[in-house]
Structures are given as structure tokens and as C-alpha cells.
Amino acid sequence: MTQPADPTHDGVSPVTRDLAGYIAGTMARELPADVVAKTKLHVLDTLAAMLSGSRLKPGELAAAYVDRLGGRPEATVIGTHIVTSAVNAALANGMMGHADETDDSHLAGRFHPGCGIVPAALAVAEQAGLGGSDLIKAVALGYDVGARIAPALGLRRSDTASRSSHSLATLFGAAATAAALLRLDDTQVRYVLSYTAQQASGIAFWSRDQEHIEKAFDFGGMGARNGVAAATMVAAGFTAVDDPLSGAHNLFTALAHTPAPDELVAGLGSRFEIMQASIKKWCVGSPIQAALDALTLLMAEHGLMADNVRRIVVDMPDDRLHIVNDRTIPDICLQHLLALTLADGALTFASAHDYARMADPAVLAIRGRITVVPSPELTVAVPARQAIVAVETTEGQTVRHRTTAVRGTPDNPMETAEVEDKARDLMGPVVGAARAGQLIKAVASLERIGTAIELRPLLQA
């Protein structure tokens, strides 16, 4: 097994020194304009996911839990009037951010970045009285650090790794975000990395979660909470090991499959990972996106309806199918969502999250006509997460579409107006249409906000 680079004479490896220095220098660097614009879209998308998630079971449980804990009033629990400690707020808001399948994703990093990084950034920015420009820089940094964890550890598949990249990457991204906002120096950042490494955890049995509650914790709440805790502990004077990334026992010897420590710093400052993050058009499990793109296109082009479809065959990547195959949760069940879309003629956020519709005879009748085929070809196809949908009509015609680039991915990005419309739909039922519009405008000019606390009235409900 390849070992991390040997430490320098003072006991700190070049990778650790470079990574810590980059995190510590975040607030002194300006971001390219396109990175700023993309970061604001991901902040908006995540805030919308959190507000929507505040009314789902994981969000409601998380809010009630941290409310019982109490704590110094430092940060907002979104969708409520609870103001609690930054660590508690990060936990609750992180669970809200992944209370369903609304939030963003990063394919190469194998995680959902926004649901852990944005709650961490918002909580610390509120606690420290920092403004929107700092928030943007810290969020972009979190994506940079988080997305490099899986490649550095050699985690290629979430279902075969001994640790879940979805939990590890969010944790390190949130910790880097919090450390940068608190303006910790190089040495302090190394301490933060040490406490972060000690908390590195997560096992991929989240795929067996039946209610999306533990999954919300594993993907969002745990990383956000632990990352903020690591940074605020060091800011309070905690010291730690100088280099958790090298030496006899380190992050790589403990967790890596094929360690590649240099991946942690490769391209820092020139390759901004938020540019490779995806914003979902459909608020459903990521592997389902391509199939929905294909089915809705075929419905529009050929007038497909429930009563003129005899059979549907879906080819899916076989390394992703298990995540969405015949699941008991509606918004991550491939067969149910395709049947529901055809039965209703469209898919909405409400219908995709309606458990009762999983027992709807009309939906079940269509579901019985759906065959899903694992495809080795699609497993290795680039870009990833492609799907092929073939529909046989009652008249004997077969129509087919292959989605190559899913809408919302870097190869087929959503326009700003599309992201704003999605956010409006998610936030409106919680805060009302007028306040949703105000929040969209506020995030669009986030760099001009003096303190993150100014967002609080727009996020409370």
C-alpha cells in the first residue's frame, strides 16, 4: 500500500502544510466571478432544501431535539424561531438539508456537499457576525476540500467502501468551512483537521434506512455538527496533533483503500469543485434523474399516457441501481416514481413524497409494467448516471430515449431562473411567496449582505 509522504523535519507533511495553509488563507483570496455566481446558486438551492426539509419528519425531529438541548443563542434553526448554539443549529439544519432528495450532489466527490457545508457556514457566520462575502468564500472552500476526500482515500464505490464517502466528505468540507470563517491560522487549522479525522465515520448501511431520518443525519447533520464542533473547539483554545495526515497512524492508514494524499491539494486555487457540483431538477434520488428526464421527454414527444403504455424497460447503471431499486421510500424508488409520473402526467414535489401514493392502484398497475435492467455499459459510460428508457405502446410502437447528460449536472446545467423557480416552489409553502422572493433576491446579492444574521427573518417560520 502506498503511504502518505514522509513528514518534513518539523513533523508536518507537505500535504498537511499546503492544505492547512490554503484553508487558513481563504478569506484573503478573491474568487473568480463564475465561481461566486455558482456558489450563490448552491447556497440558494440548499437554503430551499432546508426550508422544505423543516416540514418533513427528519427536519421536525431535528428541530425538536436541539430545542430541548438549549444552548447559547448563536444561530438560527431554519424554518423555526429557535436560535441555539452554532453546533446544534448545524446539526438541525444539516438534517433539514437532506431531509429528502432535494439537495445538490458532487459525483466525483461521492457526496451531497450543500446539506453539510452550507449549514456549517451559516451557523458559524451567524455566531461570528460575518457577512455574505465571507460566507461565499467559505462555502466554495468547503466544496473544494470535501470533494477531494474520496479521491484521496481511494473510495470509488459507496457500496463497497468500508466507510461512507457521503459522511466523510461532508465532515471535512464543513470543518474547513468553519475553520476558514473563524480565521484560524495554519497551526490551528491543522488542529481542526486532527479533530476532524478523529471524528471521521460513516458506514453505507444508510441505504437501508426506511424513513430518511438516519440518512439525513449521515449525509448532512453529522458532518455539519462535527465539523463546526472541531473548528469551534480549536477557536476556544483546544490543541491537537500537528499532522493527522501522516506518521505511523493517520487518516490514510486508518481509512484509505488506495491512499493518494496529493489529491487533497491537487488543483487547489485553480480547480474549483463547486463548478462540478450538480443541482437537481427533480427532488428525487440522484440515480433516478436520468430516467425521469428520458420518460418525461418521451411523454411530451409522443403523447404517452397511462392508458397507451404497454411496457417500460429502463436500462440503469448496475453500480447505482441498488440505491433506488424497489425502495420503500417514494422519492428514492425508481419504479414508483416512473409509474407515478406516467399516472399523473407529471411529477411534483408533493406527489414524489406522498407515501400513500405507493399503494395507489393506478400507480401500482403501471409499476407492474416496468422492467429495470442493470447495464454494464451504462456503468462505465461518461458522463455518469445515464439511463435508457424504452416504452412500448398499446399500438405496438416502441419509442426510446437515452439521457446522456442529466439536467442540472455540469454537462447540462440549469439556468439561474430554473434554480430560482425550484427554490420558490420549495420555499413558498413554508415562508410564503413574498418572503421566498425576498430570500431569492437576498442570495443573488449575497456578497453585499453585511452579516448573515440579516438573513434570519427570511429563514424563520
C-alpha positions as CSV (number, residue, x, y, z in Angstrom):
1,M,0.0,0.0,0.0
2,T,1.3,3.5,-0.9
3,Q,2.0,5.5,2.2
4,P,1.5,9.3,2.6
5,A,4.5,11.5,2.0
6,D,7.1,11.5,4.8
7,P,6.9,14.4,7.2
8,T,9.3,17.2,6.9
9,H,11.9,18.0,9.6
10,D,9.3,19.7,11.8
11,G,7.0,16.7,11.7
12,V,4.4,18.2,9.3
13,S,4.0,16.7,5.8
14,P,3.9,18.9,2.7
15,V,0.2,17.8,2.0
16,T,-0.9,18.8,5.5
17,R,1.1,22.1,5.4
18,D,-0.4,23.0,2.0
19,L,-3.9,22.1,2.8
20,A,-3.9,23.9,6.1
21,G,-2.3,27.0,4.6
22,Y,-4.9,27.0,1.8
23,I,-7.8,26.8,4.3
24,A,-6.2,29.5,6.6
25,G,-5.8,31.8,3.6
26,T,-9.3,31.6,2.3
27,M,-10.6,34.9,3.4
28,A,-7.6,36.8,1.9
29,R,-8.3,35.4,-1.6
30,E,-10.8,36.6,-4.2
31,L,-12.8,34.0,-6.1
32,P,-13.4,34.1,-9.9
33,A,-16.7,35.7,-10.8
34,D,-18.1,32.4,-12.2
35,V,-17.3,30.6,-9.0
36,V,-19.1,33.3,-7.0
37,A,-22.1,33.1,-9.2
38,K,-22.3,29.2,-9.0
39,T,-21.7,29.3,-5.2
40,K,-24.7,31.6,-4.7
41,L,-26.9,29.2,-6.7
42,H,-25.8,26.3,-4.4
43,V,-26.4,28.4,-1.3
44,L,-29.9,29.2,-2.6
45,D,-30.6,25.6,-3.5
46,T,-29.5,24.4,-0.1
47,L,-31.5,27.0,1.8
48,A,-34.6,26.0,-0.2
49,A,-33.9,22.3,0.7
50,M,-33.5,23.2,4.4
51,L,-36.7,25.2,4.4
52,S,-38.6,22.5,2.7
53,G,-37.0,19.9,4.9
54,S,-38.0,21.7,8.0
55,R,-41.5,20.5,7.4
56,L,-40.5,16.9,6.8
57,K,-40.0,14.3,9.5
58,P,-36.2,14.4,9.8
59,G,-36.3,18.2,10.0
60,E,-39.1,18.3,12.6
61,L,-37.4,15.8,14.8
62,A,-34.0,17.6,14.5
63,A,-35.5,20.9,15.4
64,A,-37.4,19.5,18.4
65,Y,-34.2,17.7,19.5
66,V,-31.9,20.7,19.5
67,D,-34.6,22.8,21.1
68,R,-34.6,20.5,24.1
69,L,-30.8,20.8,24.3
70,G,-30.9,24.6,24.7
71,G,-27.6,26.4,24.3
72,R,-26.4,29.9,23.8
73,P,-28.5,31.7,21.1
74,E,-26.0,32.0,18.3
75,A,-27.5,30.6,15.1
76,T,-30.9,30.0,13.5
77,V,-32.7,26.7,13.2
78,I,-34.2,27.2,9.8
79,G,-37.9,27.1,9.4
80,T,-38.4,27.8,13.1
81,H,-37.9,30.6,15.7
82,I,-35.3,28.5,17.5
83,V,-32.0,30.2,18.0
84,T,-29.4,27.9,19.6
85,S,-25.7,27.2,19.6
86,A,-23.8,27.1,16.3
87,V,-23.1,23.3,16.8
88,N,-26.7,22.5,17.5
89,A,-28.0,24.7,14.6
90,A,-25.6,23.0,12.2
91,L,-26.9,19.6,13.2
92,A,-30.6,20.5,12.8
93,N,-30.1,22.5,9.6
94,G,-27.9,19.7,8.1
95,M,-30.6,17.2,8.7
96,M,-33.2,19.5,7.1
97,G,-30.9,20.0,4.1
98,H,-31.0,16.2,3.4
99,A,-34.5,15.6,4.8
100,D,-35.3,14.3,1.4
101,E,-33.6,14.1,-2.0
102,T,-33.8,17.9,-2.8
103,D,-30.2,18.9,-2.3
104,D,-27.2,19.1,-4.6
105,S,-24.5,16.4,-5.2
106,H,-21.0,16.0,-6.4
107,L,-20.3,12.9,-8.4
108,A,-16.5,12.6,-8.3
109,G,-16.6,13.5,-4.6
110,R,-19.3,10.9,-3.9
111,F,-21.3,13.1,-1.6
112,H,-24.0,15.7,-1.2
113,P,-22.0,18.8,-0.3
114,G,-24.6,21.5,0.3
115,C,-26.5,19.8,3.1
116,G,-23.5,19.8,5.4
117,I,-21.3,22.7,4.2
118,V,-24.0,25.4,3.9
119,P,-25.5,24.7,7.4
120,A,-21.9,24.8,8.9
121,A,-21.1,28.1,7.1
122,L,-24.4,29.7,8.0
123,A,-24.1,28.7,11.7
124,V,-20.6,30.0,12.1
125,A,-21.2,33.1,10.1
126,E,-24.2,34.0,12.4
127,Q,-22.2,33.1,15.5
128,A,-19.2,35.3,14.4
129,G,-21.2,38.1,12.9
130,L,-19.8,37.6,9.4
131,G,-21.2,38.8,6.1
132,G,-22.2,37.3,2.8
133,S,-18.8,37.7,1.1
134,D,-17.2,35.6,3.8
135,L,-20.0,33.1,3.5
136,I,-19.5,32.7,-0.2
137,K,-15.7,32.1,0.1
138,A,-16.2,29.6,2.9
139,V,-18.8,27.6,1.1
140,A,-16.7,27.4,-2.1
141,L,-13.8,26.2,0.1
142,G,-15.9,23.5,1.7
143,Y,-16.8,22.1,-1.7
144,D,-13.1,22.1,-2.6
145,V,-12.0,20.2,0.5
146,G,-14.9,17.9,0.7
147,A,-14.8,16.8,-2.9
148,R,-11.1,15.8,-2.6
149,I,-11.6,13.4,0.3
150,A,-13.0,10.4,-1.6
151,P,-10.3,10.6,-4.4
152,A,-7.6,11.0,-1.7
153,L,-8.8,7.9,0.2
154,G,-9.4,5.9,-3.0
155,L,-13.1,5.5,-2.3
156,R,-14.6,4.6,-5.7
157,R,-17.9,3.0,-4.8
158,S,-20.1,3.8,-1.8
159,D,-21.5,0.2,-1.6
160,T,-18.1,-1.4,-1.4
161,A,-16.1,1.1,0.8
162,S,-15.6,0.3,4.5
163,R,-16.5,4.0,5.2
164,S,-19.2,6.1,3.6
165,S,-17.8,8.9,1.4
166,H,-21.1,10.8,1.9
167,S,-20.3,11.2,5.6
168,L,-16.6,11.7,5.4
169,A,-16.6,14.3,2.6
170,T,-19.3,16.4,4.2
171,L,-17.5,16.3,7.5
172,F,-14.2,17.6,6.1
173,G,-15.9,20.2,3.9
174,A,-17.9,21.5,6.9
175,A,-14.8,21.6,9.1
176,A,-12.7,23.5,6.5
177,T,-15.6,26.0,6.0
178,A,-15.9,26.6,9.8
179,A,-12.2,27.0,10.3
180,A,-11.9,29.5,7.4
181,L,-14.8,31.6,8.7
182,L,-13.2,31.7,12.2
183,R,-10.0,32.8,10.6
184,L,-7.9,30.2,12.3
185,D,-4.2,30.2,11.4
186,D,-2.2,27.4,9.8
187,T,-1.4,25.6,13.1
188,Q,-5.0,25.9,14.3
189,V,-6.3,24.6,11.0
190,R,-4.0,21.5,11.4
191,Y,-5.6,21.0,14.8
192,V,-9.0,21.2,13.3
193,L,-8.0,18.6,10.7
194,S,-6.9,16.4,13.6
195,Y,-10.2,16.6,15.5
196,T,-12.0,16.1,12.1
197,A,-10.0,13.0,11.4
198,Q,-10.8,11.6,14.8
199,Q,-14.5,12.0,14.1
200,A,-14.3,10.5,10.6
201,S,-17.0,8.0,10.4
202,G,-20.0,6.7,8.4
203,I,-21.0,3.3,7.1
204,A,-23.0,2.8,4.0
205,F,-25.9,1.0,5.6
206,W,-27.7,4.3,5.3
207,S,-29.1,2.7,2.2
208,R,-31.3,0.5,4.4
209,D,-32.9,3.5,6.2
210,Q,-36.7,3.3,5.8
211,E,-37.7,6.8,6.7
212,H,-34.7,9.0,5.5
213,I,-34.1,10.1,9.1
214,E,-30.8,8.4,9.7
215,K,-29.8,9.2,6.2
216,A,-30.4,12.9,6.8
217,F,-28.1,12.6,9.8
218,D,-25.4,10.6,8.0
219,F,-25.3,12.8,4.9
220,G,-25.9,16.3,6.4
221,G,-26.4,16.7,10.1
222,M,-23.5,14.6,11.4
223,G,-20.9,16.3,9.2
224,A,-22.2,19.8,9.8
225,R,-22.3,19.3,13.5
226,N,-18.9,17.6,13.9
227,G,-17.2,20.0,11.5
228,V,-18.4,23.0,13.4
229,A,-17.5,21.4,16.7
230,A,-13.9,20.7,15.5
231,A,-13.4,24.3,14.4
232,T,-15.1,26.0,17.4
233,M,-13.2,23.8,19.9
234,V,-9.9,24.9,18.4
235,A,-11.1,28.5,18.3
236,A,-11.7,28.1,22.1
237,G,-8.1,27.1,22.7
238,F,-8.1,23.3,22.1
239,T,-4.7,22.0,20.8
240,A,-4.3,18.7,19.0
241,V,-1.9,16.6,16.9
242,D,0.1,18.7,14.4
243,D,-0.4,16.4,11.5
244,P,-3.2,13.9,11.3
245,L,-2.5,13.1,7.6
246,S,1.0,11.5,8.0
247,G,3.0,9.5,10.5
248,A,2.7,6.0,11.9
249,H,-1.1,6.3,12.4
250,N,-3.0,8.7,10.3
251,L,-6.2,9.3,8.3
252,F,-4.9,7.3,5.3
253,T,-3.6,4.3,7.2
254,A,-7.0,4.1,9.1
255,L,-9.5,4.7,6.2
256,A,-7.9,4.6,2.8
257,H,-8.4,1.9,0.2
258,T,-5.7,3.2,-2.1
259,P,-4.3,6.3,-0.5
260,A,-3.4,9.2,-2.7
261,P,-2.7,12.1,-0.3
262,D,-1.7,14.5,-3.0
263,E,-5.3,14.5,-4.2
264,L,-6.1,16.6,-1.2
265,V,-4.2,19.6,-2.6
266,A,-4.3,18.9,-6.3
267,G,-5.5,21.9,-8.2
268,L,-6.4,24.0,-5.1
269,G,-6.9,27.6,-6.2
270,S,-7.4,26.7,-9.9
271,R,-9.9,23.8,-9.9
272,F,-13.0,24.9,-8.0
273,E,-15.1,21.8,-7.2
274,I,-18.3,23.8,-6.9
275,M,-18.2,24.1,-10.7
276,Q,-18.5,20.3,-10.9
277,A,-21.4,20.1,-8.4
278,S,-24.9,19.3,-9.7
279,I,-28.2,21.0,-8.8
280,K,-31.2,18.7,-9.1
281,K,-34.1,19.4,-11.4
282,W,-36.0,16.5,-9.8
283,C,-36.3,16.3,-6.0
284,V,-35.6,12.6,-6.0
285,G,-32.7,10.2,-5.6
286,S,-29.8,11.1,-7.9
287,P,-29.7,7.8,-9.9
288,I,-33.4,8.4,-10.9
289,Q,-32.8,11.7,-12.5
290,A,-31.8,10.4,-16.0
291,A,-34.7,8.0,-16.2
292,L,-37.2,10.8,-15.3
293,D,-35.5,13.1,-17.9
294,A,-36.0,10.4,-20.5
295,L,-39.6,9.4,-19.6
296,T,-40.9,13.0,-19.5
297,L,-39.3,13.8,-22.8
298,L,-40.9,10.7,-24.4
299,M,-44.2,11.7,-22.8
300,A,-44.1,15.1,-24.3
301,E,-42.9,14.0,-27.8
302,H,-45.2,11.0,-28.2
303,G,-48.3,11.8,-26.1
304,L,-47.6,8.9,-23.7
305,M,-50.2,8.4,-21.0
306,A,-51.1,5.6,-18.6
307,D,-53.6,4.0,-20.9
308,N,-51.5,3.8,-24.0
309,V,-48.3,2.3,-22.5
310,R,-48.0,-1.5,-22.5
311,R,-44.5,-1.8,-21.2
312,I,-41.5,0.3,-20.0
313,V,-37.9,-1.0,-19.9
314,V,-35.3,1.0,-18.1
315,D,-31.6,0.4,-18.5
316,M,-29.6,1.6,-15.5
317,P,-26.0,1.6,-14.3
318,D,-25.7,-1.5,-12.3
319,D,-23.5,0.1,-9.6
320,R,-26.2,2.7,-8.8
321,L,-29.4,0.6,-9.2
322,H,-29.4,-0.9,-5.7
323,I,-29.8,2.6,-4.3
324,V,-33.2,3.2,-6.0
325,N,-34.4,-0.3,-6.9
326,D,-37.9,-1.1,-5.5
327,R,-37.3,1.0,-2.4
328,T,-39.9,1.7,0.3
329,I,-39.3,5.4,0.3
330,P,-41.2,7.1,-2.5
331,D,-38.7,9.7,-3.6
332,I,-35.9,7.2,-3.9
333,C,-37.9,4.4,-5.6
334,L,-37.2,4.3,-9.3
335,Q,-40.2,2.1,-10.3
336,H,-42.7,4.1,-8.2
337,L,-41.6,7.5,-9.5
338,L,-41.7,6.5,-13.1
339,A,-45.2,4.9,-12.6
340,L,-46.4,8.0,-10.7
341,T,-45.2,10.4,-13.4
342,L,-47.0,8.5,-16.1
343,A,-50.2,8.1,-14.0
344,D,-50.3,11.8,-13.2
345,G,-48.8,13.2,-16.4
346,A,-46.2,15.0,-14.4
347,L,-44.2,14.8,-11.1
348,T,-44.4,17.3,-8.3
349,F,-42.6,17.6,-5.0
350,A,-45.7,16.8,-3.2
351,S,-46.5,13.7,-5.2
352,A,-42.9,12.4,-5.1
353,H,-43.1,12.5,-1.3
354,D,-46.6,11.1,-0.8
355,Y,-46.2,7.7,0.8
356,A,-49.9,6.9,0.3
357,R,-49.4,7.0,-3.5
358,M,-47.2,4.0,-3.2
359,A,-50.4,2.0,-2.5
360,D,-52.4,3.7,-5.3
361,P,-53.9,1.0,-7.5
362,A,-53.4,3.2,-10.6
363,V,-49.8,3.7,-9.8
364,L,-49.3,0.0,-8.9
365,A,-50.8,-1.1,-12.2
366,I,-48.3,0.9,-14.2
367,R,-45.4,-0.2,-11.9
368,G,-46.2,-3.8,-12.8
369,R,-45.4,-2.9,-16.4
370,I,-41.9,-1.6,-15.6
371,T,-38.8,-3.7,-16.1
372,V,-35.4,-2.4,-14.9
373,V,-32.3,-3.9,-16.4
374,P,-28.8,-3.4,-14.9
375,S,-26.4,-2.2,-17.7
376,P,-22.6,-2.8,-17.5
377,E,-22.4,-0.4,-20.5
378,L,-24.0,2.5,-18.6
379,T,-22.0,1.7,-15.5
380,V,-18.8,2.8,-17.3
381,A,-20.4,5.4,-19.6
382,V,-19.2,9.0,-19.4
383,P,-20.8,11.2,-18.2
384,A,-22.0,9.0,-15.4
385,R,-25.6,8.3,-14.3
386,Q,-27.0,7.8,-17.7
387,A,-30.2,5.9,-18.3
388,I,-32.2,4.5,-21.3
389,V,-36.0,4.4,-21.3
390,A,-37.8,2.3,-23.9
391,V,-41.6,2.5,-24.0
392,E,-43.8,0.0,-25.9
393,T,-47.2,1.5,-26.6
394,T,-50.5,-0.4,-26.9
395,E,-50.3,0.2,-30.7
396,G,-47.1,-1.8,-30.9
397,Q,-44.8,1.1,-31.4
398,T,-41.5,1.3,-29.3
399,V,-40.0,4.7,-28.6
400,R,-36.7,5.1,-26.8
401,H,-34.5,7.8,-25.3
402,R,-31.1,7.8,-23.8
403,T,-30.3,10.6,-21.3
404,T,-26.6,11.2,-21.6
405,A,-26.3,14.4,-19.5
406,V,-28.8,14.8,-16.7
407,R,-30.4,18.3,-16.4
408,G,-28.6,20.1,-13.6
409,T,-25.3,18.4,-14.0
410,P,-22.2,20.3,-15.2
411,D,-22.7,18.9,-18.7
412,N,-26.3,20.2,-18.8
413,P,-26.6,22.9,-16.2
414,M,-29.8,24.5,-15.1
415,E,-30.2,28.2,-15.8
416,T,-30.3,30.7,-12.9
417,A,-34.1,31.2,-13.5
418,E,-34.6,27.4,-13.2
419,V,-32.8,27.2,-9.9
420,E,-34.7,30.2,-8.6
421,D,-38.0,28.7,-9.7
422,K,-37.2,25.4,-8.0
423,A,-36.3,27.3,-4.8
424,R,-39.5,29.3,-5.0
425,D,-41.6,26.1,-5.2
426,L,-39.8,24.6,-2.2
427,M,-39.8,27.7,0.0
428,G,-43.2,29.1,-0.8
429,P,-45.3,26.6,1.2
430,V,-43.1,27.3,4.3
431,V,-42.5,31.1,4.3
432,G,-45.0,32.3,1.6
433,A,-44.4,33.5,-1.9
434,A,-43.4,37.1,-1.0
435,R,-40.7,36.1,1.5
436,A,-39.4,33.4,-0.8
437,G,-39.0,36.1,-3.4
438,Q,-37.1,38.3,-0.9
439,L,-34.8,35.4,0.0
440,I,-34.0,34.7,-3.6
441,K,-33.1,38.4,-4.2
442,A,-31.0,38.4,-1.0
443,V,-28.9,35.4,-2.0
444,A,-28.5,36.8,-5.5
445,S,-26.7,39.8,-3.9
446,L,-25.3,37.8,-1.0
447,E,-21.8,39.4,-1.2
448,R,-23.5,42.8,-0.3
449,I,-25.0,41.5,3.0
450,G,-23.2,42.8,6.0
451,T,-23.9,40.0,8.4
452,A,-25.5,36.6,7.9
453,I,-27.9,37.5,10.8
454,E,-29.7,39.7,8.3
455,L,-31.0,36.5,6.6
456,R,-32.6,35.3,9.9
457,P,-36.0,37.0,9.4
458,L,-36.3,35.5,5.9
459,L,-35.4,31.9,7.2
460,Q,-37.6,31.8,10.2
461,A,-41.2,30.5,10.1
